[in-house]
Amino acid sequence: MIKVGIVGGGGYTGVELLRLLATHPEVDLRAITSRSEAGRPVSEIYESLRGHVDLCFSEPDAGALSACDLVFFATPNGTAMKMAPELLDAGTRVIDLAADFRLKDPALWEQWYGMPHACEDLLAEAVYGLPEINREQIRAARLVANPGCYPTASALGLLPLVEAGLADTGSLVADCKSGVSGAGRSANVAMLMGEVGESFKAYAVPGHRHLPEIRQTLGWATEQAVGLTFVPHLLPMIRGIHATLYARLTGEADLQALFETRYRDEPFVDVMPAGSHPETRSVRGVNQCRIAIHRPQGGDTMVVLSVIDNLTKGAAGQAIQNMNLMFGLDERAGLRQVALSP
């Protein structure tokens, strides 16, 4: 059994980790931390976990956490980078669900996250945890940077085109929509039902923190700088991301076959039949990305539709997928759920 700790178990990503890990056949949950809820039973905060998780929240203590085989960080940006070095030195492996280790350039990190990096020496070692491109590196990793939700949906949708050299990588567009759980569980007037209900808006149009992450991922695939316009939107729903992706084609190919071949052996990417329109509800609560491709009027613009659950394939589910790889387990262990419908 893998002895697992979670730092920051009180938020939406933390409880999604708990939901999935509670029934994982190879996991022994040892510690769940939350400074604000320390001492309270997990099931008192999240009634859905009654009978499944019997632990109480505790204060984050590096000594206790270092007794775990693996620690997940479901914390705000800037937390994991302060604690990870001590845990790694103790032989504990780390998966960070925040952004601390996603960007390889520390100056770029500081530009977008507004703070200097606390352990720049670990950035080169950290493996970007998108299994569809880094599976073998993840298997051997001590430290995994779990991708963001928008970058997961966007990169998976565009990768086949970029890898095949069939897209103009100087003019990619990612038009993305997310449910409100992506903003986290903290009190925020802008996220009140009275503010988001019956409404729809774009935000962070001048620049979103996930922009450099998407560019970096696609840049690895094409080995050159990528020009990307990324506009996120807020939808009045709880879970889900819908990414509508645009690329100008620079060559000809059987595009449906290209996508089907690229993801044929990927357990958590579903390329749908030609002409499909995937819905966010089809991935609710599961570690799945569903993709459909279109070429409107046979023109030179390719439209890719990519949907995920932001809390699952966009966060906790992908983190568990990475854990399975790191410990030599079946990649699908603990992740075989069927999406909720309706």
N, C-alpha and C positions, 0 to 999 in steps of 0.2 A: 504494500500500500504506500502511496505517496503522501507524506505528511505535508499538509498545505496550510499556509497562513494567508490571511487577507488583510491588508492595511487599507482602511477607508471603507469599511463594510456597510456604512449607513446610507449611502447614496443609491441612486437607481442602478448604476453599473455594479456596485457592490452586491445589491440584492439579486441582480441577475446572475452574478457569479454564484451566489449561494443557492439559488434555485437550480442551477445546472449541476453544481458540484455535489449537492445533497444526494443525488441519485447516481453519481458517477461510480462505477464498480471498483475503481482502483484508488479512490481518494479518501484520506482520513483528515477531516477538518480539525485543525488543532488550535487556531487562534483567529479571531475576527476583531479588528480594532476600530474604535471610533472614539475620539476624544470627547465629543459632545454626549455620547450615549453610554460611556463606560459604566459597567456594573449592571446594566439592564439586559434582560434576556433578549436575544435576537427575535424570538417569536412574539415578544411584547410589542416590538416596533413593526414587525412584518408578520401579521397573523397567518399569512399564507404558508409560512414555514413551520407552523406548529406541527409537532410530530416528526419533523424532518431535520431540524437543526436545534440542538439542545444547549448550545453554547451561549455565554453572555458576551457582550461587547467588552473589550478591555482597552486600556491605554496602550499605544504603540510602544513596545519595548524591544530594542534590537537584540538583547540577550535571549529573550523568549522566542523571538521570531527566527533567530539563527538555528534553533533546534529543528526547524522545518526543512524539508527537502526543497521546497519551492515557496516563494512568497509572491503573491499578486499585489500590485499597487493600484488601487482604484481611488486615487487621491487627486487633488488639484495639481495642476502643473507646478513644478518646482519642489515637490515633496520627495519623490523617489530618488532624485539625484543626490539628496542629502543623506539618505539612509542606505542606498544600494551598495556603496563601497564596503561598508562594514559587513553586510550580509554576504556579499560575494567572497570576502576574505575568510569568512567562517565556513565557506563551502555551500552556502545556500544559493540556489538559482533564483533568478528574478525575472518576472514579466511585468512590465510597466504599461498600464492601460492609458496613462496620460502621455504627454508629448515630450517628456524630458530627454528621451534618447532617439527620437525619430529623425531629427535633422542632423546631418553629419557635420555641418559647418557651425561652430559655436557662435560666430559673429551673426549668422543668419538667425540662430536661435534667439540671441539677445535682441535682435531687431524686431522679431515678431512677438516675443514673449515678455519683453521688457525687464529682463533680469540677466545677469551674467550666469553662465553655466557653472555649477558647483564641482563637476568632475569631468572636465573636458577629455581627460585621458581615456575615459570609458566609451566615448562616442565612436571611436573607430572599431571597438570590439562589439558593440551592440549590434544585434542582427535585427533588421527590419522584418517584423513578423507577419508578412503576407505570404502564406504557404504556397500560393500559386506561382510565386517567383523565387522564393528563398527556402524551399522545403529542406534541402540537405544542410544548409547552413544553420537552420533552426534546430535540427536534430542534435548538433554538436554545441549549441550555444549555452553560455552561462547567463547571458543577459539578452532579453528580447524586448524590443520596442514594439508594442502592439499598435497597429495602424489606427488612424482616426476613422470615423464612420464615413464622412464624405469622401476621403481618399480611397477607402475600400471600394465603395460603389463606383467611383469615377475611374479608378485605375483598372479594375477588372473589366469595365466596359470598353475601355480604349486600348488595352494592352495588345490584343490580337492585331489590330490595325497598325499600331506603332511598331510592334516587333517585326511585322511583315514589310515594313517600309511603304505602306499603302496610304498613309495619311500625311497631309501637310502639317508637320508638328509645330509650325510657327503660328498656326491660327486655330487651335483647338478651343472648343467651348464646352463648359460643364455648367448646365443649368439645373440646379439641385434643390430639392425640397425635403424638409425634415419635420418630424413631429416634435412636440415641445419637450419630450423627455431628454432630448439632446442638450438642453440647457441645464440639466442637473436638477437636484432636489431642493436646493437652497431657496429661501423666500425671495421672490423677485416679482415686483408689481407687473412688469411687462409680460410675465408668464401666467398671470391670473386668468381664469376662464373668461371673466368679463372683458379681458383685454384681447385674448387670442380667438375666442369663439366668434363664429360668423365673420371671420376676417382672414386675410391672406396678404403677406407682404414679403418683400425682399429685405435683406439686411447685409451689412458689411460689404457693400458693393465696391468701395475703394480698395478693399483688401481684407481677406479672411485668413486666419492663422493656418488653415489647411491648404491654402494655395501653394506655399513653397513645398509642402509635403507631396502633393500630387505632382507638381513639376519634377521634384527629385525622383519619384518612383518612375514616371514615364521617361525621364532623362536616362535612367539606368538602362531602360529597354532600347532606347534609340542611340545612346552614347553621344548625345549632344543636347544643348540647351533646348528647352521646350517652351513655346509661347502658348499660354493658356489663359483664357478669360473664365473666371469662376464666380458665379453668382449664387449664393445660398438664399433660400426662402423658408419662411416659417409657416407650417400648415396647422390648422386647428384639429390635430389628432395627437395621440400620445406617442405611438411608436411608428417607425418606418422612415425610410429614405427612398425617394424616387429621383434618379439622376437621368436627365435627358442630355445626351452627349452628342456634339456635332463635330464632324471632321470632314475636311475637303479631301476627296480621294485624289491620289496622284498616280494610280495605276489600276489595272483591271484584274479581278480574280473572282472566284466563286466565294462570295463573302460569307454566306451561310455555312458553307463547308469549312471555311477558314476558322470561324468561331467554334463550330462543333468539334473540329479536330483539336484546336488549342485546349479546349476544356473537357475533352472526352474522358479523361482519367481523373478529373477533379471531383471529389465526392461532394463538394459544397457549391459548385457552380452549375447551374442548369441553363443551357442554351435552348430556348423555346423554339417551336416550329416557326417557319417564316411567316411574317405578317402578324405575329402575336403582340399583345400589349400587356405586359406583366403588371400585376397590382401589388401594392404594398401588403395588403391583407394576406396574400399568398405566402408570405415569409414571416408572418407575425409569430414571434417567439422561437424561431428556428435559425440555425446557423447556415443560412442559404442565401445565395445571390442568384436571382433569376434575370436573364438577359434576353432581349429580343432586338433584332436589327432590322432597319428599314433603309430604303434608298428612294426617297420620294420622287415620283415622276421620272425615275431612271436618271436623275441628274448626277452631278459630281459631289453632292453633299450626302454623307452617311449619317444616319441618326441611330444612335444606340440607346435603348431603354434598359436601365439597370436598377433593380430594387433589392433592398436589404432591410432587415430590422436593425436599426441603429444600435440597439442595446445588445444584440446577439452577434450576428456576423460583423456588425460594426463595432463590437467591443468585447463583451464577456465570452460569447461563444467562440469567437476567433482566438481569444486568449487561451481557452481550454483546448482548442484545436492545436495551438502551439505547444501547450503543456504535453499533450499526447505525443507529439513528435519528439519533444525533448526527452521523454522518458521511455521511448521505444514502444508505445502503445498503439493500438489501432487508432488511426486518426479520427475515427468517428465515435470513439468511446464517449459515452455520456452526452452525445449530440445527435441522437437518432429520433428526436421528437418530430411529430407531424404538426404543421402550422395550424393555428386556431382558425376555424371558419364556421359560422360567420364571426 
